[in-house]
Amino acid sequence: MTLRLYYDEPYLASFEATVTSCATRDGAIEVTLDRTAFYPTSGGQPHDVGTLGGARVLDVVDTESGDITHIVDTPLAEGAKVQGAIDWQRRFDHMQQHTGQHVLSAAFNRLFEVRTESFHLSAATATIDLAREVSAQEVRRVEDEANRIVWEDRPVTIRMASADEAANLQLRKATLRSGPIRLIEVADFDLSACGGTHVSRTGAIGIVATTGTDKLRGGTRIEFVCGSRALARCREWRAVIGDATRYLSVAPAELPAGIDRIQSESKQLQRTIRGLHERLAAHEGRLLLQRARQLPDRMVVTEALDGWDAGGLKALAAAAVAEEPSAVVALFDRSLPAVVVVARGARAAIDAAAVLRGLTSRFGGRGGGRPELAQGGGLHADTEALLSEANRLLTA
């Protein structure tokens, strides 16, 4: 069984150990040691990385046998003495987030009796899932309480207890573990069973800042950042807010009003554009009819146009058949894969959806519609082939 140095010495960043086994399984090189400071993934906290002898540690796994397996990129000789080195920046970040989680969860429990169901820590985010929905006001009060504990710089201690002893203690969350149980205590605030790595005083957490909330199956997921992550997030938001205030020429406090103004102006502009587009479509629709092929019972328009998107082609086709009820129209854009709109007037007997199916069955793409109007895209063919086939289908 591997001796877990991180249990008693979470600040230990380097150590010496003996390789007890090295084997390759499923393409992965697995090394076990007689003792290790590398933390394995467990309890919502990711594993440590670093170096072991001349090898890089890629993953750390807690096995059912009690050994800790190190996944490395280079084999190590069994029986060799090796020097291990933890990636300290990653380890300390995990210590800040995990201890911050204990304080945050304890604050929810103490102030509002809200239980933390689970904790997850990744390279980018840290979250807790609460047993019920919480309000913004409750989150703010909990955040204030958690930071009070952080800034009082209370000691965080590690101690072991038997299962019977733990059962008689006021643990924040009951544990089902048997045998010796490792307890993490934030002085006069929280006592929890936990195998993770933690800072020695709450002041090292720096700050606990909630950054988002989401409803989740009757509960709430709280995202938070502590310490160095809070500083990184502050820098990120500072850069974003700085760019936004510069682009909108407003002060940071005026950003919501500035964005609201831009949205209102954009909506008004879109209404103006739609009106002009409709007027242009009506004008261009009449020009299309001037170039139509006249048959005894219908007028046929097949054209490929530049500068019109799918919505514009639809407006053009609708304008043309509204102007001339006997018209049948197939309009393409000139890009590839092509977009097509097929329309018929009120007196035309052509099924627009059937014409579209004929085009997509030959040239690919997909779409749909009704007998009077259909639209598709993704057609792969040169323009002349598209126009020739559309003309054949509309004059059949």
C-alpha positions as CSV (number, residue, x, y, z in Angstrom):
1,M,0.0,0.0,0.0
2,T,1.4,3.4,-1.0
3,L,2.2,5.8,1.8
4,R,0.3,9.0,1.0
5,L,2.6,11.9,2.0
6,Y,0.0,14.5,0.9
7,Y,-2.3,13.4,3.7
8,D,-0.1,15.0,6.4
9,E,2.1,17.3,4.2
10,P,0.0,19.0,1.5
11,Y,2.7,21.7,1.1
12,L,5.3,19.0,0.2
13,A,6.4,19.7,-3.3
14,S,9.3,17.3,-3.7
15,F,10.1,13.9,-2.2
16,E,12.2,10.7,-2.7
17,A,10.6,7.3,-3.2
18,T,11.3,3.7,-4.4
19,V,9.7,2.3,-7.5
20,T,7.8,-0.8,-6.4
21,S,6.5,-1.8,-9.8
22,C,6.4,-0.6,-13.5
23,A,4.2,-2.1,-16.1
24,T,2.5,-1.2,-19.3
25,R,-1.3,-1.8,-19.6
26,D,-3.4,-0.8,-22.5
27,G,-0.5,1.4,-23.8
28,A,-0.1,3.3,-20.6
29,I,3.0,3.0,-18.4
30,E,1.9,2.5,-14.8
31,V,4.4,3.1,-11.9
32,T,3.7,2.5,-8.2
33,L,5.9,3.8,-5.4
34,D,6.4,2.9,-1.8
35,R,5.4,6.6,-1.0
36,T,4.1,9.5,-2.9
37,A,3.2,13.2,-2.6
38,F,1.2,13.0,-5.9
39,Y,-2.6,13.4,-5.3
40,P,-4.8,11.1,-7.3
41,T,-8.1,12.2,-8.8
42,S,-10.8,11.8,-6.1
43,G,-13.4,13.7,-4.1
44,G,-14.0,16.2,-7.0
45,Q,-10.3,17.3,-7.0
46,P,-8.1,16.5,-10.1
47,H,-4.8,14.7,-9.8
48,D,-1.4,16.3,-9.5
49,V,1.1,16.4,-12.4
50,G,4.9,16.9,-12.3
51,T,8.0,14.7,-12.7
52,L,9.1,11.4,-11.3
53,G,12.8,10.7,-12.0
54,G,13.2,11.4,-15.7
55,A,9.5,10.8,-16.5
56,R,6.6,13.2,-16.7
57,V,3.6,12.3,-14.6
58,L,0.5,12.5,-16.8
59,D,-2.2,11.0,-14.4
60,V,-2.5,9.7,-10.9
61,V,-5.0,6.9,-10.0
62,D,-6.2,5.7,-6.6
63,T,-6.6,1.9,-7.0
64,E,-8.8,-0.5,-5.0
65,S,-5.8,-2.2,-3.5
66,G,-4.7,1.0,-1.8
67,D,-1.8,1.7,-4.1
68,I,-1.5,4.9,-6.1
69,T,-0.7,4.4,-9.7
70,H,1.3,7.1,-11.6
71,I,0.8,7.2,-15.4
72,V,4.1,8.3,-16.8
73,D,5.6,8.9,-20.3
74,T,8.9,6.9,-19.7
75,P,9.4,3.6,-17.9
76,L,11.2,3.6,-14.5
77,A,13.3,0.7,-13.2
78,E,11.7,-1.4,-10.4
79,G,13.7,-0.8,-7.2
80,A,15.1,2.5,-8.3
81,K,15.2,5.5,-6.0
82,V,13.5,8.4,-7.8
83,Q,13.0,12.1,-7.0
84,G,9.4,13.3,-7.4
85,A,8.5,16.9,-8.0
86,I,4.9,18.3,-7.9
87,D,3.8,21.0,-10.3
88,W,3.3,23.4,-7.4
89,Q,1.3,26.1,-9.2
90,R,-1.3,23.5,-10.1
91,R,-1.3,21.9,-6.6
92,F,-1.6,25.2,-4.8
93,D,-4.4,26.3,-7.1
94,H,-6.3,23.1,-6.2
95,M,-5.6,23.7,-2.5
96,Q,-7.1,27.2,-2.7
97,Q,-10.2,26.1,-4.6
98,H,-10.8,23.0,-2.4
99,T,-10.4,24.8,0.9
100,G,-12.5,27.7,-0.4
101,Q,-15.2,25.1,-1.3
102,H,-15.2,23.9,2.3
103,V,-15.7,27.4,3.6
104,L,-18.4,28.2,1.0
105,S,-20.3,25.0,1.6
106,A,-20.1,25.5,5.4
107,A,-21.4,29.1,5.0
108,F,-24.5,27.8,3.0
109,N,-25.1,25.2,5.6
110,R,-24.7,27.5,8.6
111,L,-26.7,30.5,7.3
112,F,-29.5,28.7,5.4
113,E,-29.1,24.9,6.2
114,V,-28.5,24.2,2.5
115,R,-26.6,21.0,1.9
116,T,-23.8,20.7,-0.7
117,E,-24.5,17.6,-2.7
118,S,-21.3,17.5,-4.8
119,F,-18.2,19.4,-5.6
120,H,-16.3,19.5,-9.0
121,L,-13.0,21.1,-9.7
122,S,-11.5,21.4,-13.2
123,A,-8.7,23.5,-14.7
124,A,-11.2,26.3,-15.6
125,T,-14.1,26.1,-13.2
126,A,-15.0,25.1,-9.6
127,T,-18.7,24.3,-8.7
128,I,-20.8,23.1,-5.9
129,D,-24.3,21.6,-6.4
130,L,-26.7,22.6,-3.6
131,A,-29.8,20.6,-2.5
132,R,-32.3,23.4,-3.2
133,E,-32.6,26.6,-5.2
134,V,-31.1,29.7,-3.6
135,S,-31.8,33.3,-4.2
136,A,-29.3,36.0,-5.3
137,Q,-29.6,37.6,-1.9
138,E,-28.8,34.3,-0.2
139,V,-25.7,33.9,-2.4
140,R,-24.5,37.4,-1.5
141,R,-24.9,36.8,2.2
142,V,-23.1,33.4,2.0
143,E,-20.3,35.1,-0.1
144,D,-19.9,37.8,2.6
145,E,-19.7,35.1,5.4
146,A,-17.2,32.9,3.5
147,N,-14.9,35.9,2.9
148,R,-15.2,36.9,6.6
149,I,-13.8,33.5,7.5
150,V,-11.1,33.8,4.8
151,W,-9.9,37.3,6.0
152,E,-9.9,36.2,9.6
153,D,-7.0,33.8,8.6
154,R,-8.3,30.9,10.6
155,P,-6.2,27.8,10.9
156,V,-7.0,24.8,8.8
157,T,-6.0,21.5,10.5
158,I,-5.8,17.9,9.6
159,R,-6.6,15.1,12.0
160,M,-7.5,11.4,11.9
161,A,-10.5,9.8,13.7
162,S,-12.0,6.4,13.8
163,A,-15.5,5.8,12.3
164,D,-17.0,5.7,15.8
165,E,-15.3,8.9,16.8
166,A,-16.4,10.6,13.6
167,A,-20.0,9.5,14.2
168,N,-20.0,11.5,17.4
169,L,-18.6,14.6,15.9
170,Q,-20.5,17.5,14.3
171,L,-19.5,16.8,10.7
172,R,-21.0,19.0,8.1
173,K,-21.8,15.9,6.1
174,A,-22.0,12.4,7.4
175,T,-19.5,9.9,6.0
176,L,-20.0,6.3,5.2
177,R,-16.3,5.5,5.3
178,S,-15.0,2.8,7.7
179,G,-11.6,2.6,9.3
180,P,-9.5,5.7,9.9
181,I,-11.2,8.9,8.6
182,R,-9.2,12.0,7.7
183,L,-10.9,15.2,8.9
184,I,-10.3,18.8,7.7
185,E,-11.2,21.4,10.2
186,V,-11.6,25.2,9.7
187,A,-11.3,26.5,13.2
188,D,-14.8,27.1,14.8
189,F,-16.5,27.0,11.4
190,D,-16.3,23.6,9.6
191,L,-15.4,20.0,10.1
192,S,-15.6,17.6,7.2
193,A,-14.3,14.2,6.2
194,C,-12.0,14.8,3.2
195,G,-9.0,13.3,1.5
196,G,-8.0,16.3,-0.5
197,T,-5.2,18.8,-0.2
198,H,-5.8,22.1,1.6
199,V,-4.1,25.3,2.6
200,S,-3.0,25.6,6.3
201,R,-4.8,28.9,7.0
202,T,-7.9,30.4,5.4
203,G,-6.1,33.6,4.5
204,A,-4.2,31.6,1.8
205,I,-7.6,31.1,0.0
206,G,-7.3,34.8,-0.8
207,I,-11.0,35.4,-1.7
208,V,-14.1,33.4,-2.5
209,A,-16.0,34.9,-5.4
210,T,-19.2,33.4,-6.9
211,T,-19.2,33.9,-10.6
212,G,-22.5,32.2,-11.7
213,T,-25.6,30.3,-10.6
214,D,-27.7,27.7,-12.6
215,K,-30.9,25.9,-11.6
216,L,-30.2,22.2,-11.6
217,R,-32.8,19.4,-10.9
218,G,-34.5,21.3,-8.1
219,G,-31.2,22.6,-6.7
220,T,-28.6,25.2,-7.7
221,R,-25.1,24.9,-9.2
222,I,-22.8,27.6,-7.9
223,E,-19.7,28.5,-9.8
224,F,-16.9,30.1,-7.8
225,V,-13.3,31.1,-8.0
226,C,-10.7,31.5,-5.2
227,G,-7.2,33.0,-4.9
228,S,-5.2,33.1,-8.1
229,R,-8.3,32.1,-10.2
230,A,-10.2,35.1,-8.8
231,L,-7.3,37.4,-9.8
232,A,-7.2,35.8,-13.3
233,R,-11.0,36.3,-13.7
234,C,-10.7,39.9,-12.5
235,R,-8.1,40.6,-15.2
236,E,-10.2,38.9,-17.8
237,W,-13.3,40.9,-16.9
238,R,-11.2,44.1,-16.7
239,A,-10.0,43.6,-20.2
240,V,-13.5,42.8,-21.5
241,I,-15.1,45.8,-19.7
242,G,-12.3,48.0,-20.9
243,D,-12.8,47.1,-24.5
244,A,-16.6,47.4,-24.2
245,T,-16.4,50.9,-22.6
246,R,-14.0,52.0,-25.2
247,Y,-16.1,50.7,-28.1
248,L,-19.4,52.2,-26.7
249,S,-17.7,55.4,-25.3
250,V,-19.3,55.0,-21.9
251,A,-18.2,54.5,-18.3
252,P,-18.3,50.9,-16.9
253,A,-21.5,51.7,-14.8
254,E,-23.2,52.9,-18.0
255,L,-22.5,49.7,-20.0
256,P,-26.1,48.2,-19.5
257,A,-27.7,51.4,-20.7
258,G,-25.2,51.7,-23.6
259,I,-25.9,48.1,-24.7
260,D,-29.6,48.7,-24.5
261,R,-29.2,51.8,-26.7
262,I,-27.2,49.9,-29.3
263,Q,-29.9,47.1,-29.3
264,S,-32.7,49.6,-29.8
265,E,-30.8,51.3,-32.6
266,S,-30.1,48.0,-34.2
267,K,-33.8,46.9,-34.1
268,Q,-34.8,50.2,-35.7
269,L,-32.1,49.8,-38.3
270,Q,-33.3,46.3,-39.1
271,R,-36.9,47.6,-39.5
272,T,-35.7,50.2,-41.9
273,I,-33.7,47.7,-43.8
274,R,-36.6,45.3,-44.1
275,G,-38.8,48.1,-45.4
276,L,-36.3,49.1,-48.0
277,H,-35.7,45.4,-48.9
278,E,-39.4,44.9,-49.5
279,R,-39.5,48.0,-51.7
280,L,-36.5,46.8,-53.6
281,A,-37.9,43.3,-53.9
282,A,-41.1,44.6,-55.4
283,H,-39.1,46.7,-58.0
284,E,-36.8,43.8,-58.9
285,G,-39.7,41.4,-59.0
286,R,-41.3,43.4,-61.8
287,L,-38.0,43.5,-63.6
288,L,-37.8,39.7,-63.4
289,L,-41.2,39.4,-65.0
290,Q,-40.0,41.6,-67.9
291,R,-37.3,38.9,-68.6
292,A,-39.8,35.9,-68.1
293,R,-40.4,33.3,-70.7
294,Q,-44.0,33.4,-71.8
295,L,-45.9,30.1,-72.2
296,P,-49.6,29.8,-73.1
297,D,-50.6,29.1,-69.5
298,R,-47.7,30.6,-67.4
299,M,-44.8,32.9,-67.2
300,V,-41.5,31.2,-66.3
301,V,-38.6,32.9,-64.5
302,T,-35.3,31.0,-63.9
303,E,-32.4,33.2,-62.8
304,A,-29.2,33.2,-60.7
305,L,-28.6,36.5,-58.9
306,D,-25.7,38.1,-57.2
307,G,-26.0,39.9,-53.8
308,W,-29.2,38.2,-52.5
309,D,-29.3,35.9,-49.6
310,A,-32.0,33.3,-49.0
311,G,-34.4,35.8,-47.4
312,G,-33.9,38.2,-50.3
313,L,-34.5,35.5,-52.9
314,K,-37.7,34.6,-51.1
315,A,-38.8,38.2,-51.0
316,L,-38.1,38.6,-54.8
317,A,-39.9,35.4,-55.7
318,A,-42.9,36.3,-53.6
319,A,-43.0,39.8,-55.1
320,A,-42.9,38.4,-58.7
321,V,-45.7,35.9,-58.2
322,A,-47.8,38.5,-56.4
323,E,-47.4,40.8,-59.3
324,E,-48.3,38.1,-61.9
325,P,-50.5,35.2,-60.6
326,S,-49.6,33.0,-63.6
327,A,-45.9,33.2,-62.9
328,V,-43.6,30.3,-61.7
329,V,-40.2,31.3,-60.4
330,A,-36.9,29.5,-59.5
331,L,-34.2,31.8,-58.2
332,F,-30.6,30.8,-57.2
333,D,-27.7,32.6,-55.6
334,R,-24.4,32.3,-57.5
335,S,-22.4,30.8,-54.6
336,L,-21.7,27.1,-54.2
337,P,-23.4,25.2,-52.7
338,A,-26.3,27.1,-54.1
339,V,-29.5,28.3,-52.4
340,V,-32.8,28.0,-54.4
341,V,-36.3,29.5,-53.9
342,V,-39.2,28.2,-56.0
343,A,-42.6,30.0,-56.0
344,R,-45.8,30.0,-58.0
345,G,-48.6,32.5,-58.5
346,A,-52.2,31.9,-57.6
347,R,-53.2,30.8,-61.1
348,A,-50.2,28.5,-61.8
349,A,-50.5,24.8,-61.6
350,I,-46.9,24.0,-60.7
351,D,-46.1,22.4,-57.3
352,A,-43.1,24.4,-55.9
353,A,-42.2,21.7,-53.4
354,A,-42.2,19.0,-56.1
355,V,-39.8,21.2,-58.2
356,L,-37.5,21.6,-55.3
357,R,-37.4,17.8,-54.7
358,G,-36.5,17.4,-58.4
359,L,-33.6,19.8,-58.0
360,T,-32.3,18.3,-54.8
361,S,-32.6,14.7,-56.0
362,R,-30.3,15.6,-58.9
363,F,-27.9,18.1,-57.3
364,G,-28.0,17.2,-53.6
365,G,-28.9,19.5,-50.8
366,R,-32.1,19.6,-48.8
367,G,-35.1,21.8,-48.1
368,G,-38.8,21.9,-48.0
369,G,-41.9,24.0,-48.3
370,R,-45.5,24.1,-49.7
371,P,-46.9,23.8,-53.2
372,E,-46.9,27.7,-53.5
373,L,-43.4,28.3,-52.0
374,A,-40.4,26.1,-51.3
375,Q,-36.8,26.8,-50.3
376,G,-33.6,24.7,-50.3
377,G,-29.9,24.8,-50.0
378,G,-26.7,22.8,-50.5
379,L,-27.1,22.2,-54.2
380,H,-23.8,21.3,-55.9
381,A,-23.7,22.2,-59.6
382,D,-22.6,25.0,-61.9
383,T,-25.1,27.8,-62.5
384,E,-26.0,26.8,-66.0
385,A,-26.9,23.2,-65.0
386,L,-29.1,24.5,-62.2
387,L,-30.9,27.0,-64.5
388,S,-31.4,24.4,-67.2
389,E,-32.9,21.8,-64.9
390,A,-35.1,24.4,-63.2
391,N,-36.4,25.6,-66.5
392,R,-37.1,22.0,-67.6
393,L,-39.1,21.3,-64.4
394,L,-41.1,24.6,-64.6
395,T,-42.0,24.2,-68.2
396,A,-42.9,20.5,-68.1
